[in-house]
Amino acid sequence: MMRHIDLRSDTVTKPTPEMRTAMAEARVGDDVFGDDPTVNKLEATAAAIFGKEAAIFAPSGTQTNLISLLSHCERGDEYIVGQTAHTYRYEAGGAAVLGSIQPQPLDLNPDGTFDLERVAQVIKPDDYHFARSRLLCVENTHNGLALPMEYLPRVADCAATNGLRLHLDGARIFNAAVKCNVEVREIAHYFDSISVCLSKGLGAPVGSVLCGDRQTVARARRWRKMVGGGMRQAGIIAAAGLFALEHNTGRLQVDHDHARLLAEGLAEIDGYKVEYDQAQTNMVFVSPPYDKAAGLQDYLRTNQVLILGGSRIRLVTHLDISREDIHTVIGLFKSYST
């Protein structure tokens, strides 16, 4: 099969031979009965890494976010969330459809943070006319931006002061930790629950974990079963997630370096707007000139480079992208634009 340079997302990574070996040799049991040893080890390992009491393995980050929201809120409750956050915009309205949980979306600042005064203003009073404000959802990274560490105690204090639980969609929390040069538990410390994706920058083929206190995770386990996430001999895929946690977190700086190299190269092309902030991790956003946008995706595809289309294109680096690949992509952008 012809190899493509795939910059559409870090979800496109393929398991390495070592990861496949770990999957093939995994000890398994029935996870719904709680006796899959590899799933149990993954959950215990994740809880320890994030400094939480417990964790639960699920098929996707959409599901770990969903079962977290369902565990924190009841029907008729409300969660406050960013207007462009994944839990609000890209998860099919699951909290509203399946949990009757009302979203209260707010615009985010350019760096992905909330205006905390605005958060306090939208919290509903204790009055039966209103949905009950119960949860504040934060995303880190957001559009590839690592949230400032000094922001985290402030958002945690805002939630606590106003009686809200605090959930982190930490799909790429390891990227944030690498960018901020801290251990992930230093970020996780501020949150009641954290959803962590294993199949993005960490390279597992499937799966996410939800970490939190024992009571919240116990509720989430019931919700996972209800929404169809109870798996049987899941150790085969849990082994990939365990391998990712044990071997692939330390290499994320390479992806960040590649993203910076890509941004610098594309910025040299006349007419292209490149967005790459100091807080960026493994994402570059580029806007081609109007007359170049329509044909760019097809041109790159014919040269074995895959990107998403549109007028503002997200390019994502990951473990299957090499420094040589970055130079190839920059060269193709330049050749297309001349």
N, C-alpha and C positions, 0 to 999 in steps of 0.2 A: 504494500500500500504506500502511495506517495505521501511523504511527510509534509504537513502544512505548518507554517508559523501562525499559531492561533492566538490572537490578541483580543478576542471577544470577551473573555472573562478568565479568572483563575479557577473557575469550575471545570474547565476543559482538560485539566491535567490527567495523565494516565498513571496508573500504579506502576511503580518501579519493580524490577525483578525481585528485589529484596522484600518489598511489600507483598507481592504476589505469593512469595514463599511463606511469609508469615500467615497469610490468609489460608493457604493450602494446608498448613500444619496446625491451624487453630483447634484447640479443644472446644467442643460445643456441648450445649444442653438445650433445654427448652426455656427461653428467657421469660415467657409469660409465667412459668412456674418459678422463676427466679433462680434456676439452676444452670444457666449458661456461664461457665467459669470465665470465659474471655470477656463477655459483656460485663460481668461483675467486676473484673479487674479494670476494665476501661473506666467504668463509673467511679470506682474507688480512686483510680489514678487522677481522673479529671477533678474530682472533689478536692483531692490533696493539692493539686497544682493551683487551683483557684482559691484555696483556703476556705472552702465551704463544707458543710456537714454531709452533703449528699449530692448525687448527680443521677441523671437518667439519660439513657441513650435512645435516640429516635431517628427515623429515616432521613429527616431534613430539618434545616433551620426554620423553614416555615412552620413545621410542626412544633419544634421546641418553643418558638415564639408564641404560637397559638396556645399550647397547653400551659405556658406560663401566664398568659393573660387570663385564661379560664380559671387558673388556680388563684390568682390575686383578686379577681372581680366576680361579681354575681350578675345575674340578669338585671338590666336597668342601671348598672354602674357605668362609669365613664373612665376612659384612659386618655391622658394628654400625650400627644405625640407630634413629632415634626411633620410638616406638610409634605416633605420629600423623603421621609423615613420609610425604610423597607416595610416595617410592620403595618404602615398605613397604606402605602401606595402600591406595593408589589406583592401582597399576600392575599389577593382575591377577596378582601373584606371578610376574612374568616371569623374574626372576633365578633363582628356585628351579625353575620349570618348564623354562626353556630353557637355563639354565646350571648347574643343580645346585649353586647357591650358596645356602648356608644363611643366613637372616637371624637376627641376634641383636637383637631389638627391646628398647629401653630406654625407660622413661618419661622425658619431657623436663620440664625446669623450666617454670614458667609463662611465662617470657620466651623459650622456644624453645631454650634452651641445654641441653647435657648436664651432668650431674654427672660431672665428669671422673674423680673417684675411683672412681665406679661403673663408668665405662668401663674403667678399668685393671683392675678386679676381674673383669670378664667376659671379658677376653682369655684365650684358651685357652692352656695350656702346650704346649710342643712335644712332643706325646705322640700316638701313633697312635690312641689312644682318641677323640680329639677332632677336630672340624673345625678347620682352620687359620684363625686370625683374620688377615685380610689387609687389610681396608678399613674405614674409618670414613666414614660418610655424614652430611653436615650439610645443613640446609635454611635458605636465607636469601632471601626472608623466610619466616617460618613463621607461618601464620594471620595474615598481614599485619604481623607484628612484625619489625622490622629487628634483627638480632642486634647486641649491643654490640660496637663495634670493639675494645675491650680484651679481649674474649673470644677473638677470632680467633687471636692468637699463642699463647694458652694451649691451644686445641684443637689447633693445629698442632704444638705442642711435645709434647702428649700422644700424638698419632699417631706423630711421629718417634721419640720415646723408646721406644715399644712396637713399632716396626717396621711400622707400618701406613701404607698409602697413604691419602690424604685426598681425598674427592670432595665437591663442592658441587653440590647441586641448587639452582642459582641462577635458577630460572624467573623470579623477579621481582627479580633482583639490582640492576637499575637503580633500582627503587623503594627498595631498601635503601641504595644509594649516595646517592640524593637525600636520604633521611631523615638519613643520617649526615654529609652534606655532604662527601663524598669522591669521588674518581674511582673507577670500578669496579675498576680494576687494583689499587687499594689493598686491596680485599677479595679479589680473585682471587689476589693474590700468595701467600697462605697455602695454596693448594690445588693438588693435582696435576692435577685436572681440574675443569672447570666446565661444567654444562649450563645453557644460557640460552635462554629461550623468547622468540620474536619475535612470537608471536600473542596475547600477553596485553596488558599495558599499552602495548607498543610498537605495537600495532595492525595487524600483518601478518595476512593471512588464514590462514597456515599456516607451520609450520617452526620449528626450533630449531637451535642450534649447540652443539657440544661442543668446548671448547678445552682444550689441554694440551700436553705435550711431544710431539715428533715421533713417538717410538716408541709412545706410548700411542694417539695419533691414528691411526697406521698400523694398529695392531691393531683399533681401532674401525672403520676403513674396511672391513676384511675382515668384521667382525661385522655391520656395516650391510648389506653385500651378502647375508650369510647369512640375516638376518631380514627380508629383503625391502625394504630401504630404498634400494637402488640405483635412482636415478631417471635419466631420459634428459634431455630438454630442460628441465631443472629451473630454468634461468635465469629463466623467467617468474615462478616463485614466489620464487626467490632475490632477484629485483629488489625485491620487496615488503619482504623482510627487510632488504636493503641500504638501502632508503629509510627504513625504521623506525629503523635504527641511526644514520643520518645526520640525521634530522629530528625524531624523536619522543621522544628520551630527555630533552631539556631541558624538556619540558612536564609531566613527571610530578608536579611540585609542585602543579599545578592539581588533579589527582585527589586528592592528599593533603588539600588545603584543602577540597575538596568533601566528603570523608569526615568531616573534623572538623566541618564545618557540619551534616552529616546527623546525626552523633552528638549534637551539642548540641541540635538540634531534637527528636530523638526522646526525649532525656532529660527533656524538659519534660512528657512524657505520663505521667500517673499509672499505676502498675502495670507499666510496661515497664522491664525491666532492660537497660541498654545497656552494652556492653563496648567501651571505646575507650581503649587505653593510650597513654602518651606516645610509645612506640616504633611506634605504628600507622602504616601507610602509607595504603593505599587500601581498607581493609576495616573494616566496622563489624559487630559482632555484637549482635543484639537478641533478647530473649526476651519475647514477649507474655504477658499474663496467661493463665492456663489457659483461661478461658472465651472468650478472644478468638482463640486460636491457630488453631482449626480453620477459621474462615471468612476469615481475613486474606488469604491468597493469592488466593482467588477474588474477593474484593472489589477488591483491587488490580488483578487481571487485567481485570475489567470496566471499570476506569478506565485501561487501557493501561499499567499498571505490572507488570513481571514480576519476581517474586522466587521463591526456593526456599521450600518449605514446611518445617514442623517446629516444634519448640518452641524451638530456638535457630537463628536465621536469620542467614546471612551475606549482607551487602549489600556489593557491590563497585562502586566508582566507576572510571570509565575515560574515554577521550577522546570517547566519544559521549554523555557525560552533562554537562549544563551546570549552571550555578548555578541557573538558573530551574527545571530539572528537580528539583534537590534541594529547593527550596521547595515544588514541587508534591507531591513524595513526602511530605514532612513534613506538609503540609496534609491529604493523604489518610489518613495514619496517624491524625492527630488526629480527622478527621471519622468514621472508622471506630470510634474508641474512645469517642466521646461518646454 
